[in-house]
């Protein structure tokens, strides 16, 4: 099981990479195939929405088939295949198709790990293990920053994508040979997604799940690149360095959030505190949108750090999911978390287009404000939720 989890962690590094690398490629894709920020926002949003839509069949597959087959086959076909399509892209449409395929390939990876954690480890350790997987896997965020910018400068973005296709295929085969499926739960209760939706406690958690991950993921995955270029005229390499700092902050935040529920004896108030502060940081970035490069990088990093509450929210929701519906339960939560990013990317793409002609800073002030308001609304709904500590 340990070897399988290591390989799944490597697969999650790829998943994190694929959701974040467009920020670094934005200038090259604009030059070579005419991809605008709106085109890339659509492609990024499509990755997240396809990923989210796949959570329902992935949840069924985890419960019925197991994580080994589910993760290996989808990563091989979607991840490796999508990277090859990206490498051959000659238009923004091809990039969108490739990102959709890659979304399919990445969709089972993290949930396969969480499924194993939920079934093979004590419930009280779920948040810490989930944060550990998220934190280590987020190395992909770092690889998608300066190292990717360097690789693109040395051998071009097409060759880089071919290399990623080969790596995706190798990791998919590694999952097939190393992951061991947990023993199936024997129960007379069949259950379905509808049974999960009948749980009132989840309905107060899902709205925050929808908006909490979106600011950090959308800014790191796309908008940091155009923002730093349009407002401060940073180059690809400089953007890579800035996003490296933000990615490091996101990893640090994940590790800090992980054990806090056990240390403080509460999940709810850890989540509330972190996300309220994240909304405040977004508001401050609106006010200081063109103050100085270092101010913007610090604020983006703070948003990344504070926006890393995903595993704790996942653990909070998991506490209300029956064992025989573990796969469908964790993937339902993930559907909201990842789907929220996809919806946000579509929305912010339209916001960017609407304010582009106003001033260089106007689109980004509006985008940061959008994230601040939606996160504040999610926090207000979440305040009525019931706490849980296993």
Secondary structure by P-SEA (a helix, b strand, c coil): caaaaaaaaaaaaaaaaaacccccaaaaaaaaccccaaaaaaaaaaaaaaaaaaaaaaaaaaaccccaaaaaaaaaacaaaaaaaaaacccaaaaaaaaaaaaaaaccaaaaaaaaaaccccccaaaaaaaaaaaaaaaaaaaacaaaaaaaaaccaaaaaaaaaaaaaaaaaaaaacccccccccccccccaaaaaacaaaaaaaaaaaccaaaaaaaaacaaaaaaaaaccccaaaaaaaaaaaaaaaaaaaaaacccccccccaaaaaaaaaaaaaaaaaaaaaaccccaaaaaaaaaaaaaaacaaaaaaaaaaccccccaaaaaaaaaaaaaaaaaaaaaaaaaaaaaaccccccaaaaaaaaaaaaaaaaaaaaaaccbbbbcc
